[in-house]
Amino acid sequence: MTDTSPHHLQIIIGSTRPVRAGETIARWVAQRATDHGGFSVELIDLRDVDLPLLDEPHQPSQGNYTHDHSRRWAERVAPGDAVIFVVPEYNHSYNAATKNALDYLYAEWRFKAVGIVCYGGGARGTRAAQHLKPVLAALKMVHAGDVAIGLAEAPVAEGVFSPTPMLTRSLDSLLDDIERWVPHLREIRASLPAHR
Ligand SMILES: Cc1cc2nc3c(=O)[nH]c(=O)nc-3n(C[C@H](O)[C@H](O)[C@H](O)COP(=O)(O)O)c2cc1C
């Protein structure tokens, strides 16, 4: 039977810095996703999730998590249908907290639709997105698209993000594409064995 429950979209703030552009950008993504109407929206802040560097003795693909923080993270991610990673570009890649949060889990990411909202200087965070994509593919996530934000154009001022109309159109189109994927990926996830 087709699962028609609301599509649950998790928006993950990757930056954990005390003063960061990522939070206001992620709040815009969450507001737009709520206004879109196709999703129940959850904002997840990796700063609050507060995972240590991966300290599990087993490979995450075995699903045998031994620490409470890993089990809590797995339980948080599991109910999502789709994820948007809001990632900064650090040293021509994406940030370490995002990689660490991804590495903790396996089955909880598999066959979910994923979008990337990247941001940075001249390259608008695209080098972060390009490094993130093969990692998402390794986790069998299905990439639905990217939105790239150039901070040099000063869209974040005094902690507030002011998107251009083009960025808003680009995000809305990503949300539409995620929505298209979700029913198909739900069917696939329902048919999978619990782990590998
Ligand atoms: C460790 C570090 C490395 C950075 N490297 C780059 C970079 O390679 N390319 C770039 O465009 N911006 C780079 N920046 C600038 C960030 O894109 C900018 O500071 C952005 O606000 C970071 O996101 P956040 O404020 O949400 O942490 C770097 C910033 C930091 C903190």
The ligand as a Gaussian input file, in Angstrom:
#p B3LYP/6-31G(d) Opt

LIG

0 1
 C       38.001000      27.029000       8.156000
 C       37.445000      27.901000       7.065000
 C       37.874000      27.728000       5.779000
 C       37.312000      28.467000       4.745000
 N       37.654000      28.194000       3.462000
 C       36.957000      28.760000       2.459000
 C       37.146000      28.333000       1.125000
 O       37.956000      27.484000       0.813000
 N       36.382000      28.891000       0.152000
 C       35.443000      29.833000       0.444000
 O       34.744000      30.288000      -0.456000
 N       35.246000      30.274000       1.710000
 C       35.972000      29.746000       2.704000
 N       35.767000      30.148000       3.995000
 C       34.808000      31.225000       4.224000
 C       33.444000      30.631000       4.547000
 O       32.777000      30.188000       3.394000
 C       32.604000      31.657000       5.289000
 O       33.328000      32.073000       6.438000
 C       31.273000      31.106000       5.729000
 O       30.587000      32.101000       6.470000
 C       31.460000      29.859000       6.571000
 O       30.233000      29.306000       6.931000
 P       29.676000      29.419000       8.432000
 O       29.770000      30.901000       8.797000
 O       28.265000      28.960000       8.356000
 O       30.567000      28.564000       9.284000
 C       36.336000      29.451000       5.041000
 C       35.950000      29.649000       6.365000
 C       36.473000      28.885000       7.361000
 C       35.995000      29.080000       8.780000

